[in-house]
Amino acid sequence: MKNFISYIGVLLLTTITFGFADAKTSLTVYTAIEAEDLKRYADTFNEDHPDIEINWVRDSTGIVTAKLLAEKNNPVADVVWGLAG
């Protein structure tokens, strides 16, 4: 979880560096993490980073992978997290 939060923090710093600090940052995260676990991660992240709005797209690994392949020329996800390998 700390690696994920650190990664999102780096994304935030990158966004701030490029001059978007005034607007609320929005990230789309594709994940296959179990819903009950995802809620804990999301709650912790939201407490630590209230200025980042995350659009969680949670589904099975197969569905998320199919979505990524379908969107390969026009990706929607900013972060992909927790897929089985």
GUKE-410873 format. One record per residue (C-alpha): residue number from 1; x, y, z. Coordinates in steps of 0.2 Angstrom, whole numbers. Last residue first. Layout:
k:NUM	east:X	north:Y	up:Z
...
***
This chain:
k:85	east:1	north:-58	up:-67
k:84	east:-14	north:-54	up:-56
k:83	east:-19	north:-36	up:-57
k:82	east:-16	north:-25	up:-42
k:81	east:-14	north:-7	up:-49
k:80	east:-16	north:1	up:-66
k:79	east:-13	north:20	up:-65
k:78	east:-19	north:34	up:-77
k:77	east:-32	north:24	up:-85
k:76	east:-41	north:31	up:-100
k:75	east:-29	north:25	up:-114
k:74	east:-32	north:30	up:-132
k:73	east:-23	north:18	up:-144
k:72	east:-22	north:4	up:-131
k:71	east:-40	north:7	up:-125
k:70	east:-46	north:-10	up:-131
k:69	east:-31	north:-19	up:-123
k:68	east:-33	north:-10	up:-107
k:67	east:-51	north:-14	up:-106
k:66	east:-47	north:-33	up:-110
k:65	east:-34	north:-32	up:-96
k:64	east:-47	north:-25	up:-84
k:63	east:-60	north:-38	up:-88
k:62	east:-48	north:-52	up:-86
k:61	east:-41	north:-46	up:-70
k:60	east:-58	north:-44	up:-63
k:59	east:-66	north:-27	up:-60
k:58	east:-63	north:-11	up:-51
k:57	east:-63	north:6	up:-60
k:56	east:-59	north:19	up:-46
k:55	east:-60	north:37	up:-51
k:54	east:-48	north:45	up:-39
k:53	east:-50	north:64	up:-34
k:52	east:-33	north:71	up:-27
k:51	east:-34	north:86	up:-16
k:50	east:-39	north:76	up:-1
k:49	east:-22	north:66	up:-1
k:48	east:-18	north:58	up:16
k:47	east:-36	north:55	up:21
k:46	east:-41	north:50	up:3
k:45	east:-27	north:38	up:2
k:44	east:-32	north:29	up:18
k:43	east:-50	north:28	up:13
k:42	east:-45	north:22	up:-4
k:41	east:-34	north:8	up:3
k:40	east:-47	north:3	up:15
k:39	east:-61	north:3	up:2
k:38	east:-50	north:-7	up:-10
k:37	east:-48	north:-21	up:3
k:36	east:-67	north:-23	up:4
k:35	east:-68	north:-22	up:-15
k:34	east:-55	north:-35	up:-19
k:33	east:-41	north:-28	up:-29
k:32	east:-43	north:-30	up:-48
k:31	east:-38	north:-12	up:-52
k:30	east:-40	north:2	up:-65
k:29	east:-36	north:19	up:-57
k:28	east:-42	north:35	up:-65
k:27	east:-34	north:51	up:-58
k:26	east:-41	north:68	up:-55
k:25	east:-31	north:82	up:-48
k:24	east:-40	north:97	up:-41
k:23	east:-36	north:113	up:-50
k:22	east:-24	north:126	up:-43
k:21	east:-9	north:114	up:-43
k:20	east:-9	north:112	up:-62
k:19	east:7	north:120	up:-66
k:18	east:18	north:107	up:-73
k:17	east:27	north:104	up:-57
k:16	east:11	north:102	up:-48
k:15	east:6	north:87	up:-59
k:14	east:23	north:79	up:-57
k:13	east:21	north:81	up:-38
k:12	east:4	north:73	up:-39
k:11	east:10	north:58	up:-49
k:10	east:24	north:56	up:-37
k:9	east:12	north:55	up:-23
k:8	east:2	north:42	up:-32
k:7	east:17	north:32	up:-33
k:6	east:21	north:34	up:-15
k:5	east:3	north:29	up:-11
k:4	east:5	north:14	up:-21
k:3	east:22	north:9	up:-13
k:2	east:14	north:12	up:4
k:1	east:0	north:0	up:0
***
